[in-house]
Amino acid sequence: MSPPESPTRVGITCQSDHPTFGAVGDLLAERGYAVTYLDAERPIDGATLAGLSGLVTKHTRPTSVRALVAAERMGVPTWNSATGVLACVSRFSQLCVLSGVGFPVPAASRARPAEPYVAKGLYHWEPGAIVNGEGAVYEELLDAAPIDYKYYVVDDGRTRRTTVLRAASKLRGEKRVLGEAEPVAAHVDRIETLMDRLGMRGVGVDLVRTDDGWYAVDLNPCPGFQGTGLEGVLADSVESCLDR
């Protein structure tokens, strides 16, 4: 895409030194865009939103989600839709969305079951994922290999790009990226269907493998994409949604 004739301002709710979206902002600046980094923990006033030609919500926090909703109501283009993000911020709604596109998901309840289970916060921004601990949501602890397959899918405006990272499960200790994996076509198809339904340009989905098959255990509507190497693709994706 050719750069805008006059600076077009993009707002990103993260710090300028974010390892991925800081680089995305640098790429957009090189293309002639003005980039403003916004504090995801602080309310964003209407005047600031009105001055944007696009809003990228990186951190899923109550204030940034409210800003996303306000921007969409004002007609400011958003990288990921408010509808999509709102559909994914609750642990229960995440599981419903994932199940709705065909992924098997763990059973979940507000009542603590007999062990084993995984305790999580009710909302995406709350702490969670503690085996047999206290939480607001209790999911069955799947008998899975201690590896998360983290699918990252981005729509760059022309096509969709997928990167899968293998990571040591944080349920078993410190989370560590172990390398990349080949995407499973059926998983990608389901994630793309999810994106189509919710108007999303980028999402992250965590899958684990049991003896019974694959389960989707987490859905991130605003992932950090760290270690994916998708900075250029993300810059193209953001550029494709801007009001210029």
C-alpha positions as CSV (number, residue, x, y, z in Angstrom):
1,M,0.0,0.0,0.0
2,S,1.2,3.6,-0.7
3,P,1.6,5.8,2.4
4,P,-1.0,8.5,3.1
5,E,-0.5,12.0,1.7
6,S,-0.8,13.5,5.2
7,P,-0.1,11.8,8.5
8,T,-2.8,9.4,9.5
9,R,-2.8,8.7,13.2
10,V,-2.9,5.2,14.6
11,G,-3.5,4.5,18.3
12,I,-2.1,1.3,19.9
13,T,-2.9,0.4,23.5
14,C,0.5,-0.6,24.6
15,Q,3.9,0.8,25.5
16,S,6.2,2.0,22.7
17,D,8.8,-0.6,23.7
18,H,6.4,-3.6,23.4
19,P,8.5,-6.3,21.7
20,T,6.1,-6.9,18.8
21,F,3.7,-3.9,18.6
22,G,6.4,-1.4,19.2
23,A,8.1,-2.8,16.1
24,V,4.7,-2.7,14.3
25,G,4.4,1.0,15.2
26,D,7.9,1.6,13.9
27,L,7.0,0.0,10.6
28,L,3.9,2.1,10.3
29,A,5.9,5.2,11.1
30,E,8.3,4.3,8.3
31,R,5.3,4.1,6.0
32,G,4.3,7.7,6.9
33,Y,1.7,7.1,9.6
34,A,1.7,8.9,13.0
35,V,1.6,6.4,15.8
36,T,0.3,7.2,19.3
37,Y,0.8,4.7,22.1
38,L,-2.0,4.7,24.6
39,D,-2.1,3.4,28.2
40,A,-4.3,0.4,28.3
41,E,-4.9,0.9,32.1
42,R,-6.2,4.5,31.7
43,P,-9.5,5.8,30.2
44,I,-9.1,7.2,26.7
45,D,-11.2,10.4,26.2
46,G,-13.5,10.9,23.2
47,A,-11.4,13.7,21.8
48,T,-8.3,11.4,21.6
49,L,-10.4,8.7,19.9
50,A,-11.9,11.1,17.5
51,G,-8.4,12.1,16.3
52,L,-7.5,8.6,15.3
53,S,-7.9,7.0,11.9
54,G,-7.6,3.6,13.5
55,L,-7.4,1.9,17.0
56,V,-5.4,-1.2,17.8
57,T,-6.3,-2.8,21.1
58,K,-3.3,-4.8,22.2
59,H,-4.0,-5.3,25.9
60,T,-7.3,-6.7,26.9
61,R,-8.2,-4.5,30.0
62,P,-11.5,-3.1,31.1
63,T,-10.5,0.5,30.1
64,S,-9.1,-0.5,26.7
65,V,-12.2,-2.6,25.9
66,R,-14.4,0.4,26.8
67,A,-12.3,2.6,24.5
68,L,-12.7,0.0,21.7
69,V,-16.5,0.0,22.1
70,A,-16.5,3.8,22.2
71,A,-14.3,4.1,19.1
72,E,-16.6,1.7,17.2
73,R,-19.7,3.7,18.1
74,M,-17.9,6.9,17.0
75,G,-17.1,5.3,13.6
76,V,-13.4,5.1,14.2
77,P,-12.0,2.0,12.5
78,T,-10.8,-0.7,14.9
79,W,-8.3,-3.4,14.1
80,N,-10.3,-6.0,16.0
81,S,-14.0,-5.5,16.4
82,A,-15.6,-4.6,19.7
83,T,-18.1,-7.3,19.2
84,G,-15.3,-9.9,18.8
85,V,-13.3,-8.7,21.7
86,L,-16.3,-8.6,24.0
87,A,-17.3,-12.1,23.0
88,C,-13.9,-13.4,24.1
89,V,-13.2,-11.6,27.4
90,S,-15.1,-14.0,29.6
91,R,-13.7,-17.5,30.1
92,F,-17.2,-19.0,29.6
93,S,-17.8,-17.0,26.4
94,Q,-14.4,-18.0,25.1
95,L,-15.2,-21.7,25.5
96,C,-18.6,-21.1,23.8
97,V,-17.0,-19.4,20.8
98,L,-14.4,-22.1,20.5
99,S,-17.0,-24.9,20.7
100,G,-19.2,-23.0,18.2
101,V,-16.6,-23.4,15.5
102,G,-16.1,-27.1,16.2
103,F,-13.2,-27.3,18.8
104,P,-13.6,-29.7,21.7
105,V,-13.2,-27.7,24.9
106,P,-12.7,-28.6,28.6
107,A,-15.8,-28.7,30.8
108,A,-16.1,-25.6,33.0
109,S,-18.2,-24.5,35.9
110,R,-18.5,-21.8,38.6
111,A,-18.7,-24.6,41.2
112,R,-15.4,-26.2,42.3
113,P,-15.4,-29.8,41.2
114,A,-13.6,-32.8,42.6
115,E,-9.9,-32.7,41.7
116,P,-8.2,-32.4,39.3
117,Y,-9.1,-29.1,37.8
118,V,-7.7,-25.7,36.7
119,A,-8.8,-22.6,38.5
120,K,-9.0,-19.4,36.4
121,G,-10.3,-15.8,36.7
122,L,-13.7,-15.1,35.1
123,Y,-12.3,-12.5,32.7
124,H,-9.3,-12.5,30.4
125,W,-7.5,-9.9,32.5
126,E,-7.8,-11.7,35.8
127,P,-5.1,-14.1,37.1
128,G,-5.8,-17.8,36.6
129,A,-4.5,-21.2,35.4
130,I,-3.7,-22.6,38.8
131,V,-4.0,-26.4,39.2
132,N,-6.4,-27.3,42.0
133,G,-6.4,-23.7,43.3
134,E,-9.0,-21.0,44.0
135,G,-10.7,-19.1,41.2
136,A,-13.9,-17.9,39.7
137,V,-14.0,-20.6,36.9
138,Y,-13.1,-24.2,37.3
139,E,-12.1,-26.2,34.2
140,E,-11.4,-29.9,34.0
141,L,-7.6,-30.6,34.0
142,L,-7.1,-32.5,30.8
143,D,-4.8,-35.4,30.7
144,A,-2.6,-33.8,28.0
145,A,1.0,-33.6,27.1
146,P,2.6,-30.5,28.9
147,I,2.9,-28.6,25.6
148,D,0.6,-25.8,24.4
149,Y,0.3,-25.3,20.6
150,K,-0.2,-21.6,20.3
151,Y,-1.9,-20.7,17.0
152,Y,-1.6,-17.1,15.8
153,V,-3.7,-16.1,12.8
154,V,-3.5,-12.7,11.1
155,D,-5.5,-11.3,8.2
156,D,-3.2,-8.9,6.4
157,G,-5.9,-7.5,4.2
158,R,-5.3,-9.9,1.3
159,T,-4.8,-13.3,2.9
160,R,-4.3,-14.9,6.3
161,R,-1.1,-16.0,7.8
162,T,-0.6,-18.6,10.5
163,T,2.2,-19.3,12.9
164,V,2.2,-22.0,15.5
165,L,4.5,-21.9,18.5
166,R,5.1,-24.9,20.8
167,A,5.4,-23.8,24.4
168,A,6.0,-25.6,27.7
169,S,2.7,-25.4,29.6
170,K,2.6,-22.9,32.4
171,L,0.5,-25.4,34.3
172,R,3.6,-27.5,34.8
173,G,6.1,-24.8,35.5
174,E,7.6,-21.8,33.8
175,K,6.2,-21.0,30.3
176,R,8.9,-21.4,27.6
177,V,8.7,-21.3,23.9
178,L,10.2,-24.5,22.5
179,G,10.0,-23.8,18.8
180,E,7.5,-23.7,15.9
181,A,5.1,-26.4,14.7
182,E,3.3,-27.1,11.4
183,P,-0.3,-25.8,11.6
184,V,-3.1,-28.4,11.3
185,A,-5.3,-27.3,8.5
186,A,-8.6,-28.2,10.3
187,H,-7.6,-26.0,13.3
188,V,-6.7,-23.1,11.0
189,D,-10.1,-23.5,9.2
190,R,-12.0,-23.3,12.5
191,I,-10.0,-20.2,13.7
192,E,-10.6,-18.5,10.4
193,T,-14.4,-19.2,10.7
194,L,-14.2,-17.7,14.2
195,M,-12.5,-14.6,12.8
196,D,-15.1,-14.2,10.0
197,R,-18.0,-14.5,12.6
198,L,-16.5,-11.9,15.0
199,G,-14.8,-9.5,12.6
200,M,-11.3,-10.2,13.9
201,R,-8.1,-9.5,12.1
202,G,-5.9,-11.3,14.5
203,V,-6.4,-13.9,17.3
204,G,-4.5,-16.4,19.3
205,V,-5.8,-19.9,20.2
206,D,-4.1,-22.4,22.5
207,L,-4.6,-26.1,21.9
208,V,-3.4,-29.2,23.8
209,R,-3.4,-32.8,22.7
210,T,-4.8,-35.7,24.7
211,D,-5.2,-39.4,23.9
212,D,-8.7,-38.5,22.7
213,G,-7.5,-35.7,20.4
214,W,-7.1,-32.0,20.3
215,Y,-8.8,-29.5,22.8
216,A,-8.9,-25.7,22.6
217,V,-8.2,-24.3,26.0
218,D,-7.7,-20.5,25.5
219,L,-8.7,-17.8,23.1
220,N,-6.9,-14.4,23.1
221,P,-8.6,-11.7,21.2
222,C,-5.6,-9.3,21.5
223,P,-2.5,-11.5,21.6
224,G,1.1,-10.1,21.9
225,F,2.4,-12.2,18.9
226,Q,5.8,-12.4,20.6
227,G,8.2,-14.8,18.9
228,T,6.0,-15.2,15.8
229,G,8.0,-13.0,13.4
230,L,4.7,-11.6,12.2
231,E,5.6,-7.9,12.7
232,G,5.4,-7.0,9.0
233,V,2.2,-9.0,8.5
234,L,0.7,-7.2,11.5
235,A,1.7,-3.8,10.1
236,D,0.0,-4.7,6.8
237,S,-3.1,-5.9,8.7
238,V,-3.4,-2.7,10.7
239,E,-2.9,-0.6,7.6
240,S,-5.6,-2.5,5.8
241,C,-8.2,-1.3,8.4
242,L,-7.4,2.4,8.5
243,D,-9.7,5.2,7.6
244,R,-7.6,7.3,5.3
